[in-house]
Amino acid sequence: MSQTLTAQDAVRSDANIITVQQHILNEQRRLSPDASGSFSWLLSGITLATKMISARVRRAGLLDVTGQVGNVNVQGEQQQKLDVWADQALIHCLGVRENVAIIASEESEHAITFDGRTGRGKYAVLFDPLDGSSNIDVNVSVGTIFSIVELPADRKYQTDPTTAVLQAGARQLAAGYVIYGSSTMLVYTTGHGVHGFTLDPAVGAYVLSHEDMRIPNAGNIYSCNTANWNEFPAGYREYMKTLREGVDGRAYTLRYIGSLVADFHRTLVNGGVFLYPATTSYPQGKLRLLYEANPISFIAEQAGGIATDGKQRILDIVPSDIHERTPLVVGSPAEMMRFQATVEQT
């Protein structure tokens, strides 16, 4: 028997769709009934920029956006064309949000301010515009990572904007990432759980697809660039040996993409552990604390996971430099507790 879908049926089915903007507003009404809505206005700037970036990434093979631009960024890394484009898109979309006073980008040496706005702006936004951008040329998943903090009350940032972003990760108001993969997905938290939204290209909106995401208590995947094995600290090598041998009857599989967003997203969804240790070449670690480790760790903890630099909780670290680097180990509680016990005993 054939079934005809009426217009009324279609309306009823669409009524269950919740966009990220609707979700943010609903959460504001639930948690802060007196909120002005300015925070959701800020987040809309991020979602707009990431939709623009997503469109570019999906056309990377057709547009002149792959390859290097010939410049070296403040991190000492070759800038990719899409790095620059994504950075400019985020700066533009956030720059027209009056409540954003300061922006800090992985691609910029100094914090960016907006003339006359530090007196009215309320937030600072930090971001890695295109994590894993070197993978663009080979069509591997990349992403955008962001973090939002409130401007400090002491107002010292008016003379030195950098002081506004040198805050421990525990002070983040919100954090998230967008992964540009088989679909474009936004994952974010405001400290009240983790939620995922998939970009529906048919309507041009992020739609709630993964509500209240929780990392599994244990997994069977570890993610690490083991090519640097000989440079890892002894405790890390000992821990990975136990994973190779299997734990409690569970065999582990190595999976490593080389894009932090993609590797962490798999860990969040399937469980396990992601490790980026300090090495003899990078004794302070290689990942950026403010743009990568802090937002990823905030999301992990909100989803029930654990994140550490190998010695302490990532979110407790008070940064001293805008481009400070750190080791990062993040994952499921079972794997993280075993890691901590192994490192302490080694």
Protein Blocks (a to p, Z undefined) as FASTA:
>chain_A
ZZdddfklmmmmmmmpccfklmmmmmmmmmmmmbghlmmmmmmmmmmmmmmmmmmmmmmm
mmccecjehiacfkopacdfklmmmmmmmmmmmmmmmklmbdcdfkbmbdcddehklmmp
mbdcdddfbghklmmmnopacddddddddddfklmmmmmmmlmmmccfklpfbdcddddd
fbccddddehiacadddddfknopacdfbghiaddfbdcbdcddfklmmmpcfklmmmmm
mmmnogehiacddddehpaklmmmmmmmngpaddddddfklmnojbdfklmmmmmmmmmm
mnopacdehjacfklpccfbfkbccddddddfklmmmmmmmmmmZZ
